[in-house]
């Protein structure tokens, strides 16, 4: 199921919203100082209003150095991890990106400020619906949210110039590798339920090159090529 994003009068809220200073401090202290140097990524992190993607009761913590709950056992990731994963994709303005694990829509919004178009897949109907509505309200017109099994990718829109997975897989899902354009990158956490390794994989016709990034902890990637949903 696909949720279209309608025009809402431009992306994000005003650049001078009440959280502008906190957002700038987040970029400088949590992201730039930890080695993220891609100017497009830093610009997107400084532009997208993270506080709009969390519950009103958590807005005072929106720019804290850590993840926050978004309901149903899901989280919005730590800002540094979001930035590091986005930088690892090595995006260009003309790119078509697949975002697996829409959650609240924050990662998709960031990707949309750097790439040409973003396809985002969320397995949970409630999260897919609310993320699509939020992205529409904030004006992110080049994001298309779909509800489905993210481990299967989105073959009808493939190939993709970059794929980002914001949930932990026991191993790399083969359908995602098959939908990645040659020479481009797939970034995802791989490992068990307690701790994972963030990896960047580049596919060529003859090989698969892997770079290990940070250790991390993500919620499980649910689906045919991920973990079984124990709550269903």
Buried (B, 14 or more C-beta within 10 A) or exposed (E): EBBEBEEBEEBBBEEEBEBBEBBEEBBEBBBBEEEBEBEBBBBBBBBBBBBBBBEEEBBEEBBBEEBBEBEEEBBBBBBBBBBBBBBBBBBEEEBBBBBBBBBBBBBBBBBBBBBBBBBBBBBBEEBBBBBBBBBBBBBBBBBBBBBBBBBBBBEEBBBBBBBBBBBBBBEBBEBBBEBBBEEBBBBBBBBEEEEBBBBBBBBEEEEEEEEEBBEBBBBBBBBEBBBEEEEE
